[in-house]
Amino acid sequence: MKFRKVGVIGAGQMGNGIAHVCALAGYEVALYDISRERIEAGLATIDGNMAR
């Protein structure tokens, strides 16, 4: 069996880093957190890292 999707719980510093690395490796990533604002902040961090 091959994994194709990864779920990450927590969009803080560690969670968005894990999500970023998994996305770069080609996995579909679902990012979950307690609030929409935390998810948006995590995605903004990932976007900033991708721009570098």
N, CA, C and O atoms as a Maestro MAE file, in Angstrom:
{
 s_m_m2io_version
 :::
 2.0.0
}

f_m_ct {
 s_m_title
 :::
 protein
 m_atom[208] {
  # First column is atom index #
  i_m_mmod_type
  r_m_x_coord
  r_m_y_coord
  r_m_z_coord
  i_m_residue_number
  s_m_chain_name
  s_m_pdb_residue_name
  s_m_pdb_atom_name
  i_m_atomic_number
  :::
  1 25 0.837 -1.165 0.000 1 A "MET " " N  " 7
  2 3 0.000 0.000 0.000 1 A "MET " " CA " 6
  3 2 0.892 1.241 0.000 1 A "MET " " C  " 6
  4 15 1.895 1.291 0.711 1 A "MET " " O  " 8
  5 25 0.527 2.223 -0.785 2 A "LYS " " N  " 7
  6 3 1.281 3.463 -0.877 2 A "LYS " " CA " 6
  7 2 0.439 4.614 -0.348 2 A "LYS " " C  " 6
  8 15 -0.732 4.754 -0.702 2 A "LYS " " O  " 8
  9 25 1.047 5.437 0.503 3 A "PHE " " N  " 7
  10 3 0.360 6.606 1.040 3 A "PHE " " CA " 6
  11 2 0.345 7.704 -0.016 3 A "PHE " " C  " 6
  12 15 1.332 7.921 -0.719 3 A "PHE " " O  " 8
  13 25 -0.792 8.394 -0.116 4 A "ARG " " N  " 7
  14 3 -0.911 9.498 -1.062 4 A "ARG " " CA " 6
  15 2 -1.339 10.794 -0.391 4 A "ARG " " C  " 6
  16 15 -1.167 11.879 -0.947 4 A "ARG " " O  " 8
  17 25 -1.901 10.674 0.813 5 A "LYS " " N  " 7
  18 3 -2.421 11.844 1.509 5 A "LYS " " CA " 6
  19 2 -1.929 11.823 2.954 5 A "LYS " " C  " 6
  20 15 -1.869 10.771 3.591 5 A "LYS " " O  " 8
  21 25 -1.580 13.005 3.457 6 A "VAL " " N  " 7
  22 3 -1.095 13.148 4.825 6 A "VAL " " CA " 6
  23 2 -1.986 14.164 5.537 6 A "VAL " " C  " 6
  24 15 -2.299 15.213 4.974 6 A "VAL " " O  " 8
  25 25 -2.390 13.865 6.754 7 A "GLY " " N  " 7
  26 3 -3.131 14.803 7.586 7 A "GLY " " CA " 6
  27 2 -2.229 15.308 8.692 7 A "GLY " " C  " 6
  28 15 -1.566 14.519 9.365 7 A "GLY " " O  " 8
  29 25 -2.199 16.613 8.885 8 A "VAL " " N  " 7
  30 3 -1.380 17.227 9.934 8 A "VAL " " CA " 6
  31 2 -2.319 17.974 10.872 8 A "VAL " " C  " 6
  32 15 -3.097 18.825 10.441 8 A "VAL " " O  " 8
  33 25 -2.238 17.647 12.162 9 A "ILE " " N  " 7
  34 3 -3.073 18.312 13.160 9 A "ILE " " CA " 6
  35 2 -2.210 19.342 13.869 9 A "ILE " " C  " 6
  36 15 -1.228 19.002 14.529 9 A "ILE " " O  " 8
  37 25 -2.587 20.593 13.726 10 A "GLY " " N  " 7
  38 3 -1.848 21.704 14.316 10 A "GLY " " CA " 6
  39 2 -1.087 22.454 13.238 10 A "GLY " " C  " 6
  40 15 -0.207 21.890 12.587 10 A "GLY " " O  " 8
  41 25 -1.421 23.725 13.047 11 A "ALA " " N  " 7
  42 3 -0.812 24.528 11.985 11 A "ALA " " CA " 6
  43 2 0.247 25.488 12.529 11 A "ALA " " C  " 6
  44 15 0.603 26.467 11.873 11 A "ALA " " O  " 8
  45 25 0.746 25.199 13.729 12 A "GLY " " N  " 7
  46 3 1.790 26.041 14.310 12 A "GLY " " CA " 6
  47 2 3.124 25.823 13.610 12 A "GLY " " C  " 6
  48 15 3.170 25.293 12.499 12 A "GLY " " O  " 8
  49 25 4.189 26.223 14.247 13 A "GLN " " N  " 7
  50 3 5.516 26.163 13.633 13 A "GLN " " CA " 6
  51 2 5.881 24.744 13.193 13 A "GLN " " C  " 6
  52 15 6.332 24.543 12.066 13 A "GLN " " O  " 8
  53 25 5.693 23.785 14.054 14 A "MET " " N  " 7
  54 3 6.045 22.406 13.710 14 A "MET " " CA " 6
  55 2 5.079 21.819 12.682 14 A "MET " " C  " 6
  56 15 5.507 21.185 11.718 14 A "MET " " O  " 8
  57 25 3.782 22.030 12.887 15 A "GLY " " N  " 7
  58 3 2.783 21.478 11.975 15 A "GLY " " CA " 6
  59 2 2.897 22.017 10.567 15 A "GLY " " C  " 6
  60 15 2.806 21.257 9.603 15 A "GLY " " O  " 8
  61 25 3.099 23.346 10.429 16 A "ASN " " N  " 7
  62 3 3.198 23.869 9.067 16 A "ASN " " CA " 6
  63 2 4.507 23.455 8.416 16 A "ASN " " C  " 6
  64 15 4.579 23.356 7.191 16 A "ASN " " O  " 8
  65 25 5.548 23.210 9.215 17 A "GLY " " N  " 7
  66 3 6.806 22.693 8.661 17 A "GLY " " CA " 6
  67 2 6.634 21.282 8.122 17 A "GLY " " C  " 6
  68 15 7.123 20.956 7.040 17 A "GLY " " O  " 8
  69 25 5.936 20.447 8.886 18 A "ILE " " N  " 7
  70 3 5.668 19.077 8.442 18 A "ILE " " CA " 6
  71 2 4.800 19.086 7.184 18 A "ILE " " C  " 6
  72 15 5.069 18.347 6.238 18 A "ILE " " O  " 8
  73 25 3.767 19.916 7.174 19 A "ALA " " N  " 7
  74 3 2.896 20.015 6.002 19 A "ALA " " CA " 6
  75 2 3.678 20.476 4.779 19 A "ALA " " C  " 6
  76 15 3.476 19.960 3.680 19 A "ALA " " O  " 8
  77 25 4.564 21.440 4.965 20 A "HIS " " N  " 7
  78 3 5.383 21.976 3.878 20 A "HIS " " CA " 6
  79 2 6.272 20.887 3.277 20 A "HIS " " C  " 6
  80 15 6.313 20.718 2.059 20 A "HIS " " O  " 8
  81 25 6.973 20.159 4.123 21 A "VAL " " N  " 7
  82 3 7.876 19.104 3.647 21 A "VAL " " CA " 6
  83 2 7.102 18.002 2.935 21 A "VAL " " C  " 6
  84 15 7.550 17.494 1.906 21 A "VAL " " O  " 8
  85 25 5.947 17.631 3.474 22 A "CYS " " N  " 7
  86 3 5.142 16.589 2.833 22 A "CYS " " CA " 6
  87 2 4.632 17.044 1.469 22 A "CYS " " C  " 6
  88 15 4.625 16.268 0.513 22 A "CYS " " O  " 8
  89 25 4.205 18.305 1.381 23 A "ALA " " N  " 7
  90 3 3.738 18.834 0.095 23 A "ALA " " CA " 6
  91 2 4.875 18.855 -0.929 23 A "ALA " " C  " 6
  92 15 4.674 18.518 -2.096 23 A "ALA " " O  " 8
  93 25 6.059 19.252 -0.488 24 A "LEU " " N  " 7
  94 3 7.208 19.253 -1.397 24 A "LEU " " CA " 6
  95 2 7.548 17.847 -1.890 24 A "LEU " " C  " 6
  96 15 8.055 17.673 -2.998 24 A "LEU " " O  " 8
  97 25 7.264 16.851 -1.057 25 A "ALA " " N  " 7
  98 3 7.544 15.458 -1.425 25 A "ALA " " CA " 6
  99 2 6.459 14.886 -2.343 25 A "ALA " " C  " 6
  100 15 6.569 13.747 -2.798 25 A "ALA " " O  " 8
  101 25 5.409 15.675 -2.616 26 A "GLY " " N  " 7
  102 3 4.396 15.240 -3.558 26 A "GLY " " CA " 6
  103 2 3.127 14.676 -2.943 26 A "GLY " " C  " 6
  104 15 2.254 14.195 -3.665 26 A "GLY " " O  " 8
  105 25 3.009 14.728 -1.630 27 A "TYR " " N  " 7
  106 3 1.810 14.226 -0.978 27 A "TYR " " CA " 6
  107 2 0.709 15.284 -0.978 27 A "TYR " " C  " 6
  108 15 0.988 16.483 -0.931 27 A "TYR " " O  " 8
  109 25 -0.527 14.834 -1.030 28 A "GLU " " N  " 7
  110 3 -1.666 15.714 -0.802 28 A "GLU " " CA " 6
  111 2 -1.740 15.903 0.709 28 A "GLU " " C  " 6
  112 15 -1.671 14.928 1.458 28 A "GLU " " O  " 8
  113 25 -1.878 17.144 1.161 29 A "VAL " " N  " 7
  114 3 -1.812 17.432 2.595 29 A "VAL " " CA " 6
  115 2 -3.103 18.102 3.066 29 A "VAL " " C  " 6
  116 15 -3.595 19.041 2.440 29 A "VAL " " O  " 8
  117 25 -3.639 17.603 4.176 30 A "ALA " " N  " 7
  118 3 -4.778 18.233 4.848 30 A "ALA " " CA " 6
  119 2 -4.249 18.796 6.166 30 A "ALA " " C  " 6
  120 15 -3.704 18.062 6.990 30 A "ALA " " O  " 8
  121 25 -4.413 20.094 6.356 31 A "LEU " " N  " 7
  122 3 -3.902 20.784 7.550 31 A "LEU " " CA " 6
  123 2 -5.090 21.176 8.428 31 A "LEU " " C  " 6
  124 15 -5.999 21.874 7.978 31 A "LEU " " O  " 8
  125 25 -5.077 20.725 9.679 32 A "TYR " " N  " 7
  126 3 -6.172 20.982 10.617 32 A "TYR " " CA " 6
  127 2 -5.655 21.752 11.822 32 A "TYR " " C  " 6
  128 15 -4.519 21.558 12.254 32 A "TYR " " O  " 8
  129 25 -6.501 22.630 12.365 33 A "ASP " " N  " 7
  130 3 -6.198 23.329 13.614 33 A "ASP " " CA " 6
  131 2 -7.503 23.741 14.266 33 A "ASP " " C  " 6
  132 15 -8.580 23.549 13.702 33 A "ASP " " O  " 8
  133 25 -7.401 24.302 15.443 34 A "ILE " " N  " 7
  134 3 -8.579 24.652 16.235 34 A "ILE " " CA " 6
  135 2 -9.382 25.810 15.638 34 A "ILE " " C  " 6
  136 15 -10.591 25.904 15.851 34 A "ILE " " O  " 8
  137 25 -8.717 26.682 14.899 35 A "SER " " N  " 7
  138 3 -9.432 27.827 14.327 35 A "SER " " CA " 6
  139 2 -8.957 28.103 12.904 35 A "SER " " C  " 6
  140 15 -7.843 27.749 12.516 35 A "SER " " O  " 8
  141 25 -9.818 28.731 12.157 36 A "ARG " " N  " 7
  142 3 -9.502 29.103 10.764 36 A "ARG " " CA " 6
  143 2 -8.316 30.063 10.721 36 A "ARG " " C  " 6
  144 15 -7.490 29.983 9.812 36 A "ARG " " O  " 8
  145 25 -8.223 30.972 11.695 37 A "GLU " " N  " 7
  146 3 -7.128 31.951 11.718 37 A "GLU " " CA " 6
  147 2 -5.766 31.274 11.846 37 A "GLU " " C  " 6
  148 15 -4.796 31.698 11.219 37 A "GLU " " O  " 8
  149 25 -5.699 30.228 12.653 38 A "ARG " " N  " 7
  150 3 -4.426 29.503 12.817 38 A "ARG " " CA " 6
  151 2 -4.033 28.788 11.524 38 A "ARG " " C  " 6
  152 15 -2.858 28.748 11.158 38 A "ARG " " O  " 8
  153 25 -5.022 28.229 10.846 39 A "ILE " " N  " 7
  154 3 -4.745 27.567 9.568 39 A "ILE " " CA " 6
  155 2 -4.258 28.589 8.542 39 A "ILE " " C  " 6
  156 15 -3.290 28.342 7.823 39 A "ILE " " O  " 8
  157 25 -4.927 29.726 8.480 40 A "GLU " " N  " 7
  158 3 -4.527 30.765 7.533 40 A "GLU " " CA " 6
  159 2 -3.121 31.280 7.842 40 A "GLU " " C  " 6
  160 15 -2.343 31.537 6.923 40 A "GLU " " O  " 8
  161 25 -2.790 31.431 9.123 41 A "ALA " " N  " 7
  162 3 -1.445 31.869 9.499 41 A "ALA " " CA " 6
  163 2 -0.412 30.809 9.109 41 A "ALA " " C  " 6
  164 15 0.668 31.145 8.623 41 A "ALA " " O  " 8
  165 25 -0.737 29.540 9.317 42 A "GLY " " N  " 7
  166 3 0.168 28.454 8.929 42 A "GLY " " CA " 6
  167 2 0.386 28.412 7.427 42 A "GLY " " C  " 6
  168 15 1.510 28.227 6.961 42 A "GLY " " O  " 8
  169 25 -0.695 28.584 6.666 43 A "LEU " " N  " 7
  170 3 -0.574 28.597 5.205 43 A "LEU " " CA " 6
  171 2 0.232 29.804 4.722 43 A "LEU " " C  " 6
  172 15 0.978 29.707 3.748 43 A "LEU " " O  " 8
  173 25 0.079 30.939 5.405 44 A "ALA " " N  " 7
  174 3 0.862 32.125 5.039 44 A "ALA " " CA " 6
  175 2 2.343 31.875 5.278 44 A "ALA " " C  " 6
  176 15 3.179 32.302 4.481 44 A "ALA " " O  " 8
  177 25 2.673 31.198 6.354 45 A "THR " " N  " 7
  178 3 4.071 30.854 6.625 45 A "THR " " CA " 6
  179 2 4.618 29.919 5.553 45 A "THR " " C  " 6
  180 15 5.735 30.102 5.070 45 A "THR " " O  " 8
  181 25 3.825 28.922 5.185 46 A "ILE " " N  " 7
  182 3 4.244 27.987 4.135 46 A "ILE " " CA " 6
  183 2 4.445 28.740 2.821 46 A "ILE " " C  " 6
  184 15 5.436 28.511 2.127 46 A "ILE " " O  " 8
  185 25 3.525 29.631 2.473 47 A "ASP " " N  " 7
  186 3 3.657 30.433 1.245 47 A "ASP " " CA " 6
  187 2 4.941 31.253 1.265 47 A "ASP " " C  " 6
  188 15 5.651 31.327 0.263 47 A "ASP " " O  " 8
  189 25 5.237 31.866 2.405 48 A "GLY " " N  " 7
  190 3 6.468 32.641 2.528 48 A "GLY " " CA " 6
  191 2 7.705 31.787 2.355 48 A "GLY " " C  " 6
  192 15 8.671 32.200 1.714 48 A "GLY " " O  " 8
  193 25 7.674 30.587 2.932 49 A "ASN " " N  " 7
  194 3 8.814 29.673 2.796 49 A "ASN " " CA " 6
  195 2 8.970 29.202 1.354 49 A "ASN " " C  " 6
  196 15 10.090 29.043 0.868 49 A "ASN " " O  " 8
  197 25 7.850 28.979 0.669 50 A "MET " " N  " 7
  198 3 7.908 28.534 -0.723 50 A "MET " " CA " 6
  199 2 8.468 29.641 -1.624 50 A "MET " " C  " 6
  200 15 9.127 29.358 -2.625 50 A "MET " " O  " 8
  201 25 8.205 30.893 -1.267 51 A "ALA " " N  " 7
  202 3 8.681 32.021 -2.081 51 A "ALA " " CA " 6
  203 2 10.193 32.167 -2.013 51 A "ALA " " C  " 6
  204 15 10.813 32.729 -2.916 51 A "ALA " " O  " 8
  205 25 10.790 31.648 -0.919 52 A "ARG " " N  " 7
  206 3 12.247 31.739 -0.799 52 A "ARG " " CA " 6
  207 2 12.880 30.764 -1.694 52 A "ARG " " C  " 6
  208 15 14.107 30.678 -1.745 52 A "ARG " " O  " 8
  :::
 }
 m_bond[207] {
  # First column is bond index #
  i_m_from
  i_m_to
  i_m_order
  :::
  1 1 2 1
  2 2 3 1
  3 3 4 2
  4 3 5 1
  5 5 6 1
  6 6 7 1
  7 7 8 2
  8 7 9 1
  9 9 10 1
  10 10 11 1
  11 11 12 2
  12 11 13 1
  13 13 14 1
  14 14 15 1
  15 15 16 2
  16 15 17 1
  17 17 18 1
  18 18 19 1
  19 19 20 2
  20 19 21 1
  21 21 22 1
  22 22 23 1
  23 23 24 2
  24 23 25 1
  25 25 26 1
  26 26 27 1
  27 27 28 2
  28 27 29 1
  29 29 30 1
  30 30 31 1
  31 31 32 2
  32 31 33 1
  33 33 34 1
  34 34 35 1
  35 35 36 2
  36 35 37 1
  37 37 38 1
  38 38 39 1
  39 39 40 2
  40 39 41 1
  41 41 42 1
  42 42 43 1
  43 43 44 2
  44 43 45 1
  45 45 46 1
  46 46 47 1
  47 47 48 2
  48 47 49 1
  49 49 50 1
  50 50 51 1
  51 51 52 2
  52 51 53 1
  53 53 54 1
  54 54 55 1
  55 55 56 2
  56 55 57 1
  57 57 58 1
  58 58 59 1
  59 59 60 2
  60 59 61 1
  61 61 62 1
  62 62 63 1
  63 63 64 2
  64 63 65 1
  65 65 66 1
  66 66 67 1
  67 67 68 2
  68 67 69 1
  69 69 70 1
  70 70 71 1
  71 71 72 2
  72 71 73 1
  73 73 74 1
  74 74 75 1
  75 75 76 2
  76 75 77 1
  77 77 78 1
  78 78 79 1
  79 79 80 2
  80 79 81 1
  81 81 82 1
  82 82 83 1
  83 83 84 2
  84 83 85 1
  85 85 86 1
  86 86 87 1
  87 87 88 2
  88 87 89 1
  89 89 90 1
  90 90 91 1
  91 91 92 2
  92 91 93 1
  93 93 94 1
  94 94 95 1
  95 95 96 2
  96 95 97 1
  97 97 98 1
  98 98 99 1
  99 99 100 2
  100 99 101 1
  101 101 102 1
  102 102 103 1
  103 103 104 2
  104 103 105 1
  105 105 106 1
  106 106 107 1
  107 107 108 2
  108 107 109 1
  109 109 110 1
  110 110 111 1
  111 111 112 2
  112 111 113 1
  113 113 114 1
  114 114 115 1
  115 115 116 2
  116 115 117 1
  117 117 118 1
  118 118 119 1
  119 119 120 2
  120 119 121 1
  121 121 122 1
  122 122 123 1
  123 123 124 2
  124 123 125 1
  125 125 126 1
  126 126 127 1
  127 127 128 2
  128 127 129 1
  129 129 130 1
  130 130 131 1
  131 131 132 2
  132 131 133 1
  133 133 134 1
  134 134 135 1
  135 135 136 2
  136 135 137 1
  137 137 138 1
  138 138 139 1
  139 139 140 2
  140 139 141 1
  141 141 142 1
  142 142 143 1
  143 143 144 2
  144 143 145 1
  145 145 146 1
  146 146 147 1
  147 147 148 2
  148 147 149 1
  149 149 150 1
  150 150 151 1
  151 151 152 2
  152 151 153 1
  153 153 154 1
  154 154 155 1
  155 155 156 2
  156 155 157 1
  157 157 158 1
  158 158 159 1
  159 159 160 2
  160 159 161 1
  161 161 162 1
  162 162 163 1
  163 163 164 2
  164 163 165 1
  165 165 166 1
  166 166 167 1
  167 167 168 2
  168 167 169 1
  169 169 170 1
  170 170 171 1
  171 171 172 2
  172 171 173 1
  173 173 174 1
  174 174 175 1
  175 175 176 2
  176 175 177 1
  177 177 178 1
  178 178 179 1
  179 179 180 2
  180 179 181 1
  181 181 182 1
  182 182 183 1
  183 183 184 2
  184 183 185 1
  185 185 186 1
  186 186 187 1
  187 187 188 2
  188 187 189 1
  189 189 190 1
  190 190 191 1
  191 191 192 2
  192 191 193 1
  193 193 194 1
  194 194 195 1
  195 195 196 2
  196 195 197 1
  197 197 198 1
  198 198 199 1
  199 199 200 2
  200 199 201 1
  201 201 202 1
  202 202 203 1
  203 203 204 2
  204 203 205 1
  205 205 206 1
  206 206 207 1
  207 207 208 2
  :::
 }
}
